Amino acid sequence: MRRIVRRAARGAAVAAATSALVIAGSFAPGASATGARADDPVRPGWTLLHSENFAAPLTGANAPWVRETYAQPFDTIMDDNGQWYRNDYGPAWTTAFNSFATYRKEFPVGQGGWLTASLSARDWNKDGVIESPPSITTEALGGEHVAVLDVPDHTGGAIFRPTNPLPDKYRIEYKLKTLDFGGKRNGSISYDGRMNGYSTQGCKTQHPWGEGSRSPGWSGNAAVPYCEWQDVRAGNYGYNGFHFMTIVDFANPAPRNNHFWHYRRKVLMDSFSQHPDRVGSGTGGRVCNAATNTYYNYRDSSFNTVNMWISGLPNWRPGPGGLAGNSQWFMTSCSGGAAEQQLSSAAELQPELMPNQYYTFAIERDATGYTLEASGNFARSGQRTLRFHRPFVVNNVPIWHYNVKPGEYDGRFNSDLVQNDANGSTTWPNQWPAGSAYPDYFVIGDLYTNVYEGSASLTDIRLYVPEQASSPNLALNKPATADSQCATAEAPAKAVNGSWSGPSDKWCSLGATKWLRVDLQSEATVRRFVVRHSGAGGEKASWNTRDFDLQVSTNGTTWNTVASVRGNTADVTTHTVDAVQARYVRVNVLRPTNDTDNAARIFELEVYAG
């Protein structure tokens, strides 16, 4: 596996107004400090539903690779086994497609398997041996644990996605600790024996999912040898990149060719590390300096840019030799947050600072639109949070397939996708009809299987849902008892006082049996527990409660276990259970920490009806 490099470190005018919030300063996500206080998982207005910090081994990573037979098309439009490409390129494309075998691997990650790791690899000579398989592993890094996504050849892919569709309203975020998917390092596009993040060995092209046959810069003939397709490492098509976070419109996303994804994204944040050959004598696009709200040319950057953008309506009739793809609208502070149909990067990363400093990426969905957020120490503009909200529809420009439920959309943007090409014609009808629904799924990583190569590490993938004002904390300031307490100032009442502000703001026990009980004072319906462990209060994360049961009772004598947690390492855990009647709730601690310390520490126990 490639060593992760740890250096000390694509016009119209404005499409739509959007509210933009640009915050400078010491916003905790993206800060350089590594302590719990600098990475407090509390988000005002949000309840943490799932969190994964990769401290536990990825037990599913040894799952076998399975050959992709394409017996079930990936989707009905432009599926990988290729009607669009056959219509364009003709029979020679099928020959190219059949010249290799594709293998896939997926395995669950996180508590309850709420995440899925999905990988794709290519077997060039179809002998059952994958020449350069990608991987997702874990390791310790700077006092934290990270997931390492390593893609040693551009024909592979590796991503994280949710196992189930996202809620209607949510916030999904994570910390990017290292990034090595192209761009310059210390002023050079060539570094560590690679070019723009790619190995310099052999040919690297978009084969067989190339640009349309009439795209300039190559023959457009699918019968040419592999090396005569578009070079991804340099030249007119040379670029690398990484999807910091993308919201897509179909279930169970997996790595596929890049042109497929151009029709499947709703909103996204990504990097676009062009090779200087691709920039040529042009500007390469523009980058916003958020400190001055002025643009500078991409060619004058380090090519480590952050694009924060939406997908609009597609070109319904691309024409012969073209490709299906959606319009692209970019948001920056230089545009006042308005989405513009011009390649405009919102910021520029500084990979040389990583992992000592990190970047946080987040996407939120509410009742009116999507919010894209990126935080960290950006080149030229410094430490800040960039945050842009885009309504679902502005000035008749929609976010593609924004409706996660049928009632959110009336069919006004529906049309047919039509391809009339040299070797065939196909119409895919009703691409956005009334009554449709497209639940959200996020994707993080390298999702392309004919471009992108490199490695990255990340941690603390967190899914939040809005706090429910109608569902108060039933345990707040209610009578609490326990088996014992470590000190007078660490009484059970500290675990239900609504705060976790410091080392003494907790219940602590060194008893032979360790339990914390709360009397809700009247019988109530209980559906959710939130437990804030040692790290949430600023103490050691290794002291987070490892093994415990959550129990309920109507009489305080007979207890029913509603959640059993084993191997926990998270600072804050959220446990949604089937609705149950309870007057009393109890945390029964079985193993208090993840090291040799024997004290149980609960900084706050919260109980909710919803």
C-alpha positions in Angstrom: 0.0 0.0 0.0 1.2 3.5 -0.8 2.6 5.4 2.2 0.4 8.3 3.1 2.4 11.4 2.6 2.3 13.4 5.8 4.0 16.7 5.1 4.7 19.1 7.9 3.2 19.3 6.8 -15.3 22.8 -14.9 -21.0 30.8 -19.2 -23.8 32.1 -17.9 -24.2 34.9 -15.3 -25.5 34.5 -11.8 -28.2 31.9 -11.7 -29.6 32.4 -8.3 -29.2 34.2 -5.1 -28.2 32.2 -2.1 -27.6 33.1 1.4 -23.9 32.9 2.2 -22.3 32.9 5.6 -18.5 33.3 5.8 -17.1 33.0 9.2 -13.5 33.8 10.0 -11.6 32.8 13.1 -11.3 29.9 15.5 -14.4 27.8 14.6 -13.7 24.5 16.2 -14.1 22.1 13.1 -11.0 22.4 11.1 -8.9 23.8 14.0 -5.4 22.6 14.5 -5.8 21.5 18.1 -6.4 17.8 18.6 -8.0 17.8 22.1 -11.7 17.1 22.8 -12.5 20.8 23.4 -11.3 21.7 19.9 -13.4 18.9 18.4 -16.5 19.1 20.5 -19.2 17.0 18.6 -22.0 19.2 20.0 -23.7 21.2 17.2 -26.3 23.6 18.4 -29.7 22.7 17.0 -28.5 19.2 16.1 -28.7 15.8 17.7 -25.8 13.4 17.0 -27.3 10.2 15.5 -24.2 8.3 14.4 -20.4 8.8 14.8 -17.4 6.8 13.6 -13.9 7.5 14.7 -12.3 4.3 13.4 -10.8 3.2 16.7 -12.3 -0.2 16.2 -10.8 -2.6 13.6 -12.5 -2.8 10.3 -13.5 -6.4 10.7 -15.2 -6.6 7.3 -12.1 -5.4 5.3 -11.1 -8.9 4.6 -14.3 -9.6 2.7 -13.6 -11.3 -0.6 -13.5 -9.4 -3.9 -16.5 -10.3 -6.1 -16.4 -10.1 -9.9 -18.9 -7.6 -11.4 -21.0 -9.5 -14.0 -23.2 -6.5 -14.8 -26.2 -8.8 -14.6 -28.0 -6.0 -12.8 -27.3 -2.6 -14.4 -26.1 0.0 -12.0 -28.9 2.3 -13.1 -31.3 2.6 -16.0 -29.4 5.6 -17.5 -25.8 5.2 -18.9 -25.2 2.0 -17.0 -21.7 0.7 -17.1 -22.4 -2.0 -19.6 -22.9 0.7 -21.9 -25.8 1.7 -24.2 -24.6 5.4 -24.3 -21.1 4.4 -25.2 -22.2 1.8 -27.8 -24.4 4.4 -29.5 -21.4 6.7 -29.7 -18.4 4.5 -30.3 -20.0 1.4 -32.0 -18.9 -2.2 -31.5 -15.3 -1.4 -30.9 -16.4 0.1 -27.5 -17.8 -3.3 -26.4 -14.5 -4.9 -27.3 -12.6 -2.4 -25.2 -15.1 -2.9 -22.3 -14.7 -6.6 -22.4 -10.9 -6.5 -22.4 -10.7 -6.5 -18.5 -12.7 -7.7 -15.5 -14.1 -5.5 -12.7 -14.2 -6.6 -9.1 -16.1 -5.1 -6.2 -15.9 -5.3 -2.4 -18.3 -3.8 0.2 -18.4 -4.2 4.0 -20.2 -2.5 6.9 -18.5 0.0 9.1 -19.5 1.6 12.4 -22.0 0.9 15.1 -24.8 -1.1 13.6 -23.1 -1.0 10.2 -24.5 2.5 9.5 -21.7 3.1 7.1 -20.6 1.0 4.1 -17.2 0.9 2.6 -17.3 0.3 -1.2 -14.4 -0.5 -3.4 -13.8 -1.3 -7.1 -10.7 -2.7 -8.8 -9.7 -3.9 -12.3 -8.3 -7.3 -13.3 -6.5 -6.5 -16.5 -5.8 -9.9 -17.9 -8.9 -11.6 -16.4 -6.9 -14.2 -14.5 -8.7 -13.6 -11.2 -5.8 -11.6 -9.7 -6.3 -7.9 -9.2 -3.1 -6.1 -10.1 -3.4 -3.0 -8.0 -6.2 -3.3 -5.5 -7.4 -0.3 -3.6 -7.9 -0.6 0.2 -9.6 1.0 3.2 -7.7 0.4 6.4 -7.3 2.1 9.8 -4.3 3.4 11.7 -3.4 5.7 14.5 -2.4 9.3 13.5 -1.7 12.2 15.8 -3.6 11.0 18.8 -6.6 9.9 16.7 -7.5 6.9 14.6 -8.2 7.4 10.9 -9.5 5.5 7.9 -7.0 5.3 5.1 -8.4 5.3 1.6 -5.6 4.1 -0.7 -6.1 3.9 -4.5 -2.7 2.9 -6.1 -4.1 2.8 -9.7 -6.6 5.2 -11.3 -8.8 2.3 -12.4 -9.7 1.6 -8.8 -12.0 3.4 -6.4 -12.7 3.6 -2.7 -15.6 5.4 -0.9 -17.7 5.6 2.2 -21.5 5.9 1.9 -24.4 5.5 4.3 -25.9 2.0 4.4 -29.4 3.5 4.5 -30.8 6.6 3.0 -30.2 9.8 4.9 -33.1 11.4 6.8 -35.1 14.2 5.2 -33.2 16.7 7.3 -29.6 16.1 8.4 -26.1 17.3 8.8 -23.3 15.0 7.7 -19.7 15.9 8.4 -16.1 14.5 8.8 -12.5 15.5 9.3 -10.0 15.2 6.4 -6.6 14.5 8.0 -4.4 13.9 4.9 -4.9 14.3 1.2 -2.7 13.1 -1.6 -4.8 13.1 -4.8 -2.7 15.5 -7.0 -2.1 19.2 -7.0 1.3 20.8 -6.3 3.4 20.3 -3.3 5.8 23.0 -2.4 5.3 24.6 -5.8 5.8 21.5 -7.9 3.3 19.3 -9.8 5.9 16.5 -9.6 6.7 15.1 -6.2 7.6 11.9 -4.5 8.4 10.3 -7.9 4.8 11.0 -9.1 3.2 13.4 -11.4 0.0 15.2 -10.2 -0.4 12.4 -7.7 -0.1 9.6 -10.3 2.5 7.0 -10.6 4.8 7.7 -13.6 4.9 4.0 -14.6 3.0 2.8 -17.7 0.1 4.5 -19.4 -2.9 5.9 -17.6 -6.0 6.8 -19.7 -9.8 7.1 -19.4 -10.3 3.8 -21.3 -12.9 2.6 -21.9 -15.2 5.4 -20.6 -13.5 8.2 -22.6 -14.8 11.7 -23.4 -17.2 11.6 -26.3 -15.9 10.5 -29.7 -16.0 14.1 -31.0 -14.1 15.6 -28.1 -11.0 17.4 -29.3 -7.5 16.1 -28.5 -7.9 12.4 -29.4 -9.0 10.2 -32.3 -12.4 9.3 -30.8 -11.8 5.8 -32.1 -12.6 3.1 -29.5 -10.5 0.6 -31.4 -7.2 2.3 -30.6 -4.9 0.7 -28.1 -5.3 1.6 -24.4 -2.4 4.0 -24.4 -4.0 6.1 -27.2 -7.1 7.0 -25.2 -7.1 10.3 -23.2 -4.2 10.5 -20.8 -5.4 11.3 -17.3 -1.9 12.1 -16.0 -1.0 15.0 -18.3 -2.1 16.6 -21.5 -5.5 18.0 -22.4 -7.3 15.6 -20.1 -4.8 15.5 -17.3 -6.4 16.0 -13.9 -6.7 14.3 -10.5 -9.1 15.0 -7.6 -11.1 13.8 -4.7 -14.7 14.1 -3.7 -14.7 15.7 -0.2 -18.5 15.0 0.0 -21.2 14.5 -2.6 -24.9 14.0 -2.3 -26.3 11.6 -5.0 -29.7 10.6 -6.1 -29.7 6.8 -6.0 -29.3 4.1 -3.5 -26.1 2.1 -2.7 -23.6 4.2 -4.7 -20.4 2.4 -5.6 -17.3 3.5 -7.6 -18.0 3.8 -11.3 -16.7 5.8 -14.4 -16.6 9.5 -14.0 -19.1 10.3 -16.8 -21.8 8.3 -15.1 -21.5 10.5 -12.0 -22.0 13.7 -14.0 -25.7 12.8 -14.2 -26.1 11.6 -10.6 -24.9 14.3 -8.3 -27.1 16.8 -6.5 -24.7 19.0 -4.5 -21.0 18.4 -3.9 -17.6 19.6 -2.7 -14.6 18.3 -4.6 -11.1 19.0 -5.6 -10.1 19.4 -9.3 -6.3 19.2 -9.6 -5.6 20.0 -13.2 -2.3 19.3 -14.8 -0.7 22.5 -16.3 -1.1 21.0 -19.8 -4.9 21.1 -19.3 -4.7 24.7 -18.1 -2.5 25.6 -21.1 -2.4 29.3 -21.9 -5.8 29.9 -20.2 -6.6 30.8 -16.6 -7.8 27.3 -15.6 -10.7 28.9 -13.9 -10.6 31.1 -10.8 -10.2 30.8 -7.1 -11.7 33.0 -4.4 -9.6 34.6 -1.7 -12.2 34.8 1.0 -10.2 37.2 3.0 -10.5 39.9 0.4 -13.5 38.5 -1.7 -11.4 38.8 -4.8 -10.6 36.1 -7.4 -7.2 35.0 -8.7 -6.5 32.7 -11.6 -6.4 29.0 -11.0 -3.1 28.8 -12.8 -1.6 30.9 -10.0 -2.7 28.5 -7.3 -1.3 25.3 -6.0 -4.1 23.4 -7.8 -5.3 22.1 -4.4 -8.7 23.8 -4.7 -12.1 23.3 -3.0 -15.1 23.5 -5.3 -18.5 24.0 -3.6 -21.3 23.6 -6.1 -24.6 22.3 -7.3 -25.8 20.2 -10.3 -28.5 21.9 -12.3 -30.6 20.6 -15.2 -28.8 18.4 -17.8 -28.4 19.0 -21.5 -31.3 16.8 -22.6 -29.9 16.4 -26.1 -26.2 16.5 -26.1 -25.7 15.8 -29.8 -23.5 13.2 -31.6 -20.3 12.4 -29.9 -21.3 14.1 -26.7 -21.9 13.0 -23.1 -24.8 13.4 -20.8 -24.1 15.7 -17.9 -25.7 18.3 -15.7 -25.0 22.0 -15.7 -22.7 23.1 -12.9 -23.1 26.1 -10.6 -20.3 27.2 -8.2 -20.6 29.1 -5.0 -18.0 31.3 -3.4 -17.8 34.2 -1.0 -16.5 36.3 -3.9 -20.0 35.9 -5.6 -21.7 36.7 -2.3 -22.6 33.0 -2.2 -24.6 33.2 -5.4 -24.3 30.1 -7.7 -22.5 31.0 -10.9 -22.1 28.8 -14.0 -18.4 29.3 -14.2 -15.6 27.2 -12.7 -14.9 29.0 -9.5 -13.2 27.5 -6.5 -14.2 28.6 -3.0 -10.8 28.0 -1.4 -7.4 26.4 -1.7 -6.2 23.7 0.7 -2.8 23.5 2.1 -1.9 19.8 2.2 1.6 20.5 3.5 0.0 21.5 6.9 -1.7 18.1 7.3 -2.2 16.1 9.5 -1.1 18.7 12.1 -4.0 20.7 10.9 -7.1 19.2 9.3 -10.2 20.3 7.3 -13.8 19.6 8.1 -16.4 19.2 5.4 -20.2 19.1 6.0 -23.5 19.2 4.1 -26.9 19.9 5.6 -30.4 19.5 4.2 -33.3 21.4 5.6 -36.9 22.1 4.4 -35.7 24.7 1.9 -32.4 23.6 0.5 -28.8 22.5 1.0 -25.9 24.0 2.9 -22.3 23.3 2.0 -19.6 24.0 4.6 -15.8 23.7 4.6 -13.6 24.7 7.5 -9.8 24.9 8.0 -6.7 26.9 7.3 -7.0 27.9 3.6 -4.2 29.3 1.5 -4.3 33.1 1.3 -7.4 33.5 3.4 -6.4 31.7 6.6 -8.5 29.9 9.2 -12.2 30.2 8.5 -15.5 28.5 7.8 -17.0 28.8 4.4 -20.8 28.1 4.5 -23.3 28.5 1.6 -27.0 27.8 1.6 -28.7 27.2 -1.8 -32.5 26.8 -2.0 -33.9 23.9 -4.0 -35.1 26.2 -6.8 -34.1 29.8 -7.5 -35.1 31.7 -10.7 -36.3 28.4 -12.2 -32.9 26.8 -11.7 -33.3 23.7 -9.6 -30.9 21.5 -7.8 -31.0 18.3 -9.7 -33.4 15.7 -8.2 -33.6 17.6 -4.9 -36.9 15.9 -3.8 -36.4 13.1 -1.4 -40.2 12.7 -1.1 -42.8 12.9 -3.9 -44.6 15.8 -2.2 -41.6 18.1 -2.5 -41.8 18.4 -6.3 -44.6 18.9 -8.9 -42.9 17.6 -12.1 -42.2 21.0 -13.7 -38.6 20.1 -14.7 -39.4 16.7 -16.3 -38.1 15.8 -19.7 -36.6 13.0 -21.8 -32.9 12.4 -22.2 -32.3 11.9 -26.0 -29.2 10.5 -27.7 -28.9 10.5 -31.5 -25.5 9.3 -32.4 -23.5 7.7 -35.2 -24.0 4.1 -34.0 -27.5 4.3 -32.5 -30.2 6.4 -30.9 -31.9 6.0 -27.5 -34.5 8.0 -25.6 -34.6 7.6 -21.8 -38.1 9.1 -21.0 -39.3 11.0 -17.9 -36.1 11.8 -16.1 -37.8 13.8 -13.4 -41.5 13.1 -13.3 -44.2 14.2 -10.8 -44.5 11.6 -8.1 -40.8 10.8 -8.2 -38.5 10.7 -5.1 -34.7 10.6 -4.8 -33.6 9.9 -1.3 -30.2 11.3 -0.4 -27.0 9.3 -0.1 -23.6 10.8 0.6 -20.3 9.7 -1.0 -16.8 10.5 0.4 -13.6 9.5 -1.4 -12.5 8.4 -4.9 -15.6 7.3 -6.8 -14.1 7.3 -10.3 -12.8 4.1 -11.9 -11.1 5.7 -14.9 -9.4 8.7 -13.3 -8.1 9.8 -9.9 -5.3 8.1 -8.0 -3.8 8.7 -4.6 -4.5 8.3 -0.9 -6.3 10.2 1.9 -7.2 9.7 5.5 -10.2 10.9 7.5 -12.0 10.4 10.7 -15.1 11.4 12.8 -17.8 10.8 10.2 -20.9 12.1 12.0 -24.5 12.2 11.1 -26.8 14.6 12.9 -30.6 15.1 12.8 -32.4 18.3 14.0 -33.1 18.7 17.6 -36.8 18.2 18.3 -38.0 21.1 20.4 -41.2 19.1 21.2 -39.0 16.4 22.8 -37.3 17.7 25.9 -34.6 15.8 27.8 -36.7 13.8 30.2 -33.8 13.2 32.5 -32.8 16.8 33.0 -32.4 17.6 36.7 -34.4 14.5 37.7 -33.4 12.6 40.8 -30.3 10.4 40.2 -28.7 7.7 42.2 -25.7 5.5 41.7 -23.8 2.6 43.2 -21.1 5.0 44.5 -19.2 8.1 43.6 -15.5 8.9 43.3 -15.7 12.2 45.1 -18.2 14.6 46.7 -18.1 16.8 43.6 -18.8 13.9 41.3 -22.3 12.9 42.4 -25.0 11.3 40.2 -26.8 14.6 39.9 -23.9 15.9 37.8 -24.8 13.5 35.1 -28.3 15.0 34.7 -27.6 18.7 35.2 -27.5 19.7 31.5 -23.8 20.5 31.3 -20.5 18.7 30.8 -18.2 21.7 31.1 -15.1 20.2 32.8 -13.5 17.3 34.6 -15.7 17.6 37.7 -19.0 18.0 35.8 -19.6 14.2 35.8 -20.7 11.2 37.8 -17.8 8.9 38.6 -17.7 5.5 40.3 -15.0 3.1 41.4 -17.5 0.6 42.8 -17.4 -3.1 42.3 -20.6 -2.8 40.3 -21.1 0.5 38.5 -24.5 1.9 37.7 -26.3 5.2 37.3 -30.1 5.4 37.8 -32.5 8.3 37.0 -36.1 8.6 38.2 -38.1 10.4 35.5 -40.7 10.9 38.2 -43.6 9.8 36.0 -44.0 7.1 33.4 -43.1 8.2 29.8 -42.5 6.9 26.3 -38.7 6.6 25.7 -37.2 6.3 22.3 -33.7 7.8 22.5 -30.7 8.0 24.8 -27.7 10.2 24.5 -24.6 9.4 26.7 -21.7 11.9 27.0 -18.6 10.0 28.0 -15.1 11.1 29.2 -14.0 12.8 26.0 -17.1 14.9 25.8 -16.1 16.5 29.1 -12.5 17.1 28.1 -10.9 14.1 29.7 -9.1 11.2 28.0 -10.9 9.5 25.1 -9.4 6.3 26.3 -11.7 6.6 29.4 -14.9 6.7 27.3 -17.3 4.0 28.6 -16.4 0.9 26.7 -19.1 -1.7 27.5 -22.5 -0.8 29.0 -26.2 -1.6 28.9 -29.1 0.9 28.8 -32.0 -0.3 30.8 -35.6 0.8 31.6 -38.1 0.0 34.4 -41.6 1.0 35.3 -41.1 0.1 39.0 -37.4 0.5 39.7 -37.0 -3.2 40.4 -37.5 -5.1 37.2 -35.2 -3.9 34.5 -35.4 -4.4 30.7 -32.2 -3.9 28.6 -33.0 -1.8 25.5 -29.5 -1.3 24.2 -26.2 -3.2 24.7 -23.1 -1.3 23.7 -19.7 -3.1 23.4 -16.4 -1.8 22.3 -17.4 1.9 22.3 -14.7 4.5 21.8 -16.8 7.6 20.9 -17.1 10.6 23.2 -20.8 10.8 22.6 -23.1 7.9 21.8 -26.8 8.1 20.6 -29.0 5.1 21.0 -32.4 5.0 19.3 -34.6 2.2 20.6 -38.1 0.9 20.0 -40.6 3.0 21.9 -40.9 1.7 25.5 -42.6 2.9 28.6 -40.3 3.8 31.5 -40.3 5.7 34.7 -36.7 4.7 35.6 -33.7 4.5 33.3 -30.3 3.0 34.2 -26.8 2.9 32.7 -25.2 -0.4 33.8 -21.4 -0.2 33.2 -19.7 -3.5 32.5 -16.3 -2.2 31.4 -15.6 1.4 32.2 -12.7 2.3 29.9 -10.6 1.3 27.0 -7.4 1.2 29.1 -6.6 0.0 32.5 -8.3 2.8 34.4 -11.2 1.3 36.4 -13.4 4.4 37.0 -16.7 4.8 35.3 -17.4 8.4 34.1 -20.6 9.7 32.7 -20.7 13.4 32.0 -24.3 13.5 30.9 -27.2 11.1 30.4 -30.1 12.4 28.3 -33.4 10.6 27.6 -35.9 11.6 24.9 -39.3 10.6 23.8 -38.4 11.3 20.1 
